[in-house]
Amino acid sequence: MPALKDHPLPRDLRRKADRAATPRKRPPDNLITAAQRGLLTRSNTKPGTRGRQAADAVTYRARVADRAPGETARQRLGVVPTERSMPALFGDPPRWVDLDNLSRAEARRLGRYWHLVKELSAGRLSPLTFQRRVSSWQPLRGERLLADPTAVFALLEVRRAGDQELFFYERGRRA
């Protein structure tokens, strides 16, 4: 690392700054202090070193300092998070439930479930395969998704017969 001409770094600080960075571990306090004072910067540290890690940490903290608590970078730019809601078929007893405020992971899992239901109803997936796949999944919000193919078809038929809205899975993002 080339030393700054106006402010040469002490030998021990320079050695610490040149050591390889350890992932997910905070750089030493004296390197953070040096970066806050402007002694360690992106221009005088090498990528992958503790000195660069300290300089990046100070830059990040300065950028995040004026954010409101809990505010994400996307929200700061004015992006309003969309509210995700989807129906789910839960077993024991078999029932149709409309879920609101889904996390991204929950919505993805329900999307996979409805894709399997679609494949099952189109005959591209055997009932045994459907049951084996869905029954191995972890519970969603404390309840297991309906894995019995005959119960799935029965619930869908009851909704069709009652002129209730059905959920049709479409691959990809919604506009």
C-alpha positions in Angstrom: 0.0 0.0 0.0 1.5 3.3 -0.9 1.7 5.7 2.0 0.1 9.1 1.8 2.8 11.7 1.2 1.3 14.3 3.7 0.4 11.7 6.4 2.7 8.7 6.3 1.1 5.8 8.2 3.0 4.3 11.2 4.6 1.0 10.4 2.3 -1.1 12.6 -0.8 0.5 11.2 0.4 0.0 7.6 1.1 -3.7 8.4 -2.3 -4.2 9.9 -4.0 -2.5 6.9 -2.1 -4.7 4.4 -3.2 -8.0 6.0 -5.8 -10.1 4.2 -9.3 -9.3 5.2 -11.4 -11.8 7.0 -15.0 -12.1 5.6 -17.8 -11.1 7.9 -15.4 -9.9 10.6 -15.2 -6.3 11.7 -11.8 -4.7 11.0 -9.8 -3.6 14.1 -10.8 -0.4 15.8 -7.5 1.4 15.1 -8.0 0.8 11.4 -11.6 2.1 11.6 -10.3 5.2 13.4 -7.6 5.7 10.8 -10.3 5.4 8.0 -12.5 7.9 9.8 -9.6 10.4 10.0 -9.0 9.9 6.3 -5.7 8.1 6.6 -7.0 4.9 5.0 -9.0 5.4 1.8 -10.0 3.4 -1.2 -7.2 5.0 -3.2 -4.4 4.0 -0.8 -5.5 0.5 0.2 -5.6 -2.7 -1.9 -8.8 -4.7 -2.4 -9.2 -7.6 -0.1 -7.2 -6.1 2.8 -8.2 -5.1 6.2 -7.4 -1.5 5.4 -9.9 -1.5 2.4 -12.4 -3.3 4.7 -12.1 -0.4 7.2 -12.4 2.2 4.5 -15.5 0.6 3.0 -17.1 0.2 6.5 -16.6 3.9 7.2 -18.1 4.8 3.8 -21.1 2.5 4.3 -21.8 3.9 7.8 -21.7 7.5 6.5 -24.1 6.6 3.7 -26.6 4.8 6.1 -26.3 7.3 8.9 -29.1 9.6 7.6 -31.6 6.8 6.9 -34.6 6.4 9.1 -34.6 3.3 11.4 -35.9 0.3 9.4 -35.8 2.1 6.1 -34.3 0.1 3.2 -32.2 1.6 0.4 -35.1 0.9 -2.0 -37.5 2.8 0.2 -35.1 5.7 0.4 -35.2 5.9 -3.4 -39.0 6.1 -3.3 -39.8 2.5 -4.2 -43.0 1.5 -2.4 -42.9 -2.2 -1.4 -45.8 -4.2 -2.9 -48.0 -6.1 -0.6 -48.0 -9.8 -1.5 -51.0 -11.9 -1.0 -51.9 -15.4 -2.3 -54.2 -18.2 -1.5 -52.9 -21.4 0.1 -54.4 -24.9 0.5 -53.7 -26.2 4.0 -54.4 -29.7 5.2 -55.8 -31.1 8.4 -58.7 -30.2 7.7 -58.3 -29.4 4.0 -59.2 -25.7 3.4 -58.6 -22.7 1.2 -56.9 -19.7 3.0 -56.1 -16.3 1.6 -52.7 -15.2 3.1 -51.7 -11.5 3.2 -48.4 -9.8 3.9 -46.3 -12.6 2.5 -42.6 -12.3 2.7 -40.7 -12.8 -0.6 -39.7 -16.4 0.5 -43.3 -17.3 1.4 -44.6 -15.9 -1.9 -41.9 -17.9 -3.8 -42.8 -21.1 -2.0 -46.5 -20.6 -2.6 -45.7 -19.9 -6.3 -43.8 -23.2 -6.4 -46.8 -25.0 -4.8 -49.3 -23.5 -7.3 -47.0 -24.4 -10.1 -47.0 -28.0 -8.9 -50.8 -27.9 -8.6 -51.0 -26.6 -12.2 -48.7 -29.4 -13.4 -50.7 -32.0 -11.5 -54.0 -30.8 -13.0 -52.5 -30.8 -16.5 -51.3 -34.4 -16.1 -47.6 -33.5 -16.4 -47.0 -34.5 -12.8 -48.1 -37.8 -11.2 -50.2 -37.6 -8.0 -47.6 -39.7 -6.1 -44.8 -37.2 -7.1 -46.9 -34.3 -6.1 -47.6 -35.8 -2.7 -44.0 -36.8 -2.1 -42.7 -33.3 -3.0 -45.2 -31.2 -1.1 -45.2 -33.4 2.0 -41.5 -33.0 2.4 -41.7 -29.2 2.7 -41.5 -27.3 6.0 -44.7 -25.8 7.4 -45.7 -22.4 6.1 -46.8 -20.1 9.0 -47.0 -23.1 11.2 -49.2 -25.2 9.0 -48.5 -27.8 6.3 -49.6 -27.2 2.7 -52.1 -29.7 1.4 -50.2 -32.6 -0.2 -53.1 -35.0 -0.9 -53.8 -34.7 -4.6 -57.5 -35.9 -4.3 -58.2 -33.3 -1.6 -56.6 -30.6 -3.8 -58.8 -31.5 -6.7 -61.9 -31.6 -4.4 -61.2 -28.1 -3.0 -60.7 -26.7 -6.5 -63.9 -28.3 -7.7 -65.9 -27.0 -4.7 -64.7 -23.5 -5.5 -65.5 -23.9 -9.2 -69.0 -25.2 -8.4 -69.6 -22.3 -6.0 -68.5 -19.7 -8.6 -65.7 -18.6 -6.3 -62.6 -17.0 -7.7 -59.8 -19.5 -8.4 -56.1 -18.7 -8.3 -54.2 -19.2 -11.5 -50.4 -19.3 -11.2 -48.5 -17.5 -13.9 -44.8 -17.8 -14.1 -42.7 -14.7 -13.6 -43.3 -11.3 -12.1 -46.6 -9.5 -11.9 -46.8 -6.0 -13.2 
